[in-house]
Amino acid sequence: MSEEELLQHLSVCVEKGKADRATPTPPELKDQDGAKEITGQLIGMDVAPDKILNDALIPGMKRIGDLYGQGKAFVPHLLLAARAMNESVTLLKPYFESGAVERKGTFIIGTVQGDLHDIGKNLVKAIVEGSGWEVIDLGTDVTADGFINAIGEHPDAAIGLSALITTTMVNMEKIVSSIREKYPDKKILIGGAPVTQEYCDKIGADFFSLYPQEAAEYLNSLKS
């Protein structure tokens, strides 16, 4: 395959969740190379890592994110796409760390204190990372101090708070308030099953969406 054909195939592998040759899905790509192998081939051809990111990974993740937002794809599809993208990103990480690939920015994300659910957080992480951002994942049950300490280490980062159950939403409000006290201009995104735009407005966060792709698009808009 030519360089452009490989980039296109990699983009499809990410969208369809074809992580490597051994991944059995989707049926039309069975026994074909997946994201891992194709990324390796592109690196071996001296294709610029930022070209791999911008011409293959980002478009693939955007397509599956858009389909999810339209109700034409579901959480399992996003998880498969995230796994495929991560196979590529693992091979590209040395270039990110060396500065050969310039990230759009840094995004700190975590599930708020009292909440141990991470599926939604992980989906947002995958799509934002696939959009060219460095993601600092604080995990679950993250306190206000946990977020504030991370901001201290990454002062230019935007922040994402996730909550999956109603009883932990109150902690989301407390964490936003604590961040605002120390970093009043910090961009804060919130999301999760019980979260609404009304609640976002009430607690003073900057952005809310039910769909991971919209979070990535909002972050990208901050850099435009």
Helices and strands as residue ranges (DSSP letters): H 3-16, G 27-29, H 35-44, H 49-52, I 53-57, H 58-69, H 75-98, E 106-111, H 119-130, E 134-137, H 144-153, E 158-162, H 166-182, E 188-191, H 197-203, E 207-208, H 212-222
